[in-house]
Amino acid sequence: MSPAASPASPPGPASPPGPSFPSGPASSPGPISSPARGPLRASLLDWRARFGVLALIWGFSFLFIKVGTEGFAPFQVTFGRLLFGTAVLAVALVVKRDRLPRGARTWGHLTVAAFLLNALPFSLFAYAELTIPSTLAGICNATTPLWGMVLSLVALSEDRPTRVRAAGLGIGFIGVLTVLGAWQGFSGLDVTGTALALLASASYAVGWIYVRRTLSGSGASNLSLATGQVGVAALQLAVVTPLFTTVPDSVELLPLLAVIALGALGTGYAMLLQYGVVAEVGPTTASMVTYFVPVIATAAGVAFLGERLAWNTPVGALVILLGAALTQTRTSSRTSPPSRTTPAPAAAAAPLKAPART
C-alpha cells in the first residue's frame, strides 16, 4: 500500500504504500539524537533495522487493503485506516509535547492536502483492489514519481527536465505497458480497477505538488502537520462513509485486524519510523525505501494471498522502478547536505521527490 502521505514525510505507498512527504517546514517532529551517543556501527544497524521494518509495513499495506475489503466496504476500510492512523499520531504528538498547527489558512491547505494525499488515493486503492490483485496495486503505486515529473513540468517552473529524467519517464511508461500486457490487448486485465489504482498514484503526485506550493514554511513541525492532515482526512471519510455504506451485519476478525494494522502501522507508526530514519541518515537514503515497497507487495500477494504472476508483471515492475529512479536524478546542488544532527528539510524527505506510502 501506499504509504500514508503527509506534508511532513514521504508516501508510501498507497502510500502508500504511503504513501504517506512533500515540501513542508524544515522542522522535525522531535529532537534528533546525535550519533555521538553510541558507536557508529550500532547506529547504522539501528537505522537499517527500522528501514527494513518500514519497507515491510508499506509493502504489506496492499495485502492489508485486500484482506480488509473482504469484510468491509472500501470506504469503511479507508475510514478505519485513517482513524487508527490518527490515533497513533495523536499519541505521538502528546508524548512529544507538540501541538496541532494554528491558523485558518494552514488548516485550509491541510484540508485540500488531506483529500489529495489521503482520503482520495486511499479510497481509490481500496476500490481498485476489489477487482485487481494486491500485487498490481503495489506496482501501480510505484508510478507516482512518473506522474510527479509530468505534473511538475506544468506546476513547478523551477523543476525542469533533463535528458536523463526525460528518458526515465519514457522507460517508466514502457514499464507500465509491460505490466499491463499492452501487446496482448490488455486481455484478462480489469481496466476499471487498474485505472483507479493509477489515478490514486496520480493523486499523490498532485497532492505533493500542492503541499510544496502551499505548506512550506508554515512554522509547524512535521509531526504536527501529519497529525492534522490525517485527522482531517478521517473527518472527511466520517462524513462520506455513512452516505455510501451500511453497517456490516457481522464483523470478521481477520479483515478487522487488517484494517487496524493498515491504520496503526501503515498510516501511523510508519510515519514515525520514517522521521527517525530521515533524521539519522538523511532524506536521500531514506527515500530508497520506495523501491522496496512494490517488491514486498508482490512477494506478499503471491505468498499469502496466492496471487499469480505472469512474467510481464515483475519484469514491468523492474522497468518502472528503473524509470522512476531516473526521473529523480538531479544536478549537483551548490549547497552542502545537512549533517546528521540537523533536522532534514521536509521538502527533501519525500521519497522520489514527489511523496506518502501508500
Secondary structure as the mmCIF struct_conf table of DSSP 4:
data_model
#
loop_
_struct_conf.conf_type_id
_struct_conf.id
_struct_conf.beg_label_comp_id
_struct_conf.beg_label_asym_id
_struct_conf.beg_label_seq_id
_struct_conf.end_label_comp_id
_struct_conf.end_label_asym_id
_struct_conf.end_label_seq_id
HELX_LH_PP_P HELX_LH_PP_P1 SER A 2 ALA A 5
STRN STRN1 SER A 6 SER A 6
TURN_TY1_P TURN_TY1_P1 PRO A 7 ALA A 8
STRN STRN2 SER A 9 SER A 9
BEND BEND1 SER A 23 SER A 23
BEND BEND2 ALA A 26 ALA A 26
BEND BEND3 PRO A 29 GLY A 30
HELX_LH_PP_P HELX_LH_PP_P2 PRO A 31 SER A 34
HELX_RH_3T_P HELX_RH_3T_P1 PRO A 35 ARG A 37
BEND BEND4 GLY A 38 GLY A 38
HELX_RH_AL_P HELX_RH_AL_P1 LEU A 40 GLY A 68
TURN_TY1_P TURN_TY1_P2 THR A 69 GLY A 71
BEND BEND5 PHE A 72 PHE A 72
HELX_RH_AL_P HELX_RH_AL_P2 PRO A 74 VAL A 95
TURN_TY1_P TURN_TY1_P3 LYS A 96 ARG A 97
HELX_RH_AL_P HELX_RH_AL_P3 ALA A 104 ALA A 114
HELX_RH_PI_P HELX_RH_PI_P1 PHE A 115 ALA A 119
HELX_RH_AL_P HELX_RH_AL_P4 LEU A 120 ALA A 128
TURN_TY1_P TURN_TY1_P4 GLU A 129 THR A 131
BEND BEND6 ILE A 132 ILE A 132
HELX_RH_AL_P HELX_RH_AL_P5 SER A 134 ASN A 141
TURN_TY1_P TURN_TY1_P5 ALA A 142 THR A 143
HELX_RH_AL_P HELX_RH_AL_P6 THR A 144 ALA A 155
TURN_TY1_P TURN_TY1_P6 SER A 157 GLU A 158
HELX_RH_AL_P HELX_RH_AL_P7 ARG A 163 LEU A 180
TURN_TY1_P TURN_TY1_P7 GLY A 181 GLY A 181
HELX_RH_3T_P HELX_RH_3T_P2 ALA A 182 GLN A 184
TURN_TY1_P TURN_TY1_P8 GLY A 185 GLY A 188
HELX_RH_AL_P HELX_RH_AL_P8 VAL A 191 THR A 214
TURN_TY1_P TURN_TY1_P9 LEU A 215 GLY A 217
BEND BEND7 GLY A 219 GLY A 219
HELX_RH_AL_P HELX_RH_AL_P9 ASN A 222 PHE A 244
BEND BEND8 ASP A 249 SER A 250
HELX_RH_AL_P HELX_RH_AL_P10 LEU A 253 ALA A 261
HELX_RH_PI_P HELX_RH_PI_P2 LEU A 262 TYR A 269
HELX_RH_AL_P HELX_RH_AL_P11 ALA A 270 VAL A 281
HELX_RH_AL_P HELX_RH_AL_P12 PRO A 283 SER A 287
HELX_RH_3T_P HELX_RH_3T_P3 MET A 288 TYR A 291
TURN_TY1_P TURN_TY1_P10 PHE A 292 PHE A 292
HELX_RH_AL_P HELX_RH_AL_P13 VAL A 293 LEU A 305
TURN_TY1_P TURN_TY1_P11 TRP A 311 TRP A 311
HELX_RH_AL_P HELX_RH_AL_P14 ASN A 312 THR A 327
TURN_TY1_P TURN_TY1_P12 GLN A 328 GLN A 328
HELX_LH_PP_P HELX_LH_PP_P3 THR A 331 SER A 333
BEND BEND9 ARG A 334 THR A 335
HELX_LH_PP_P HELX_LH_PP_P4 SER A 336 SER A 339
TURN_TY1_P TURN_TY1_P13 ARG A 340 THR A 341
BEND BEND10 THR A 342 THR A 342
HELX_LH_PP_P HELX_LH_PP_P5 PRO A 343 PRO A 345
HELX_RH_3T_P HELX_RH_3T_P4 ALA A 346 ALA A 348
BEND BEND11 ALA A 350 ALA A 350
HELX_RH_3T_P HELX_RH_3T_P5 PRO A 351 LYS A 353
#
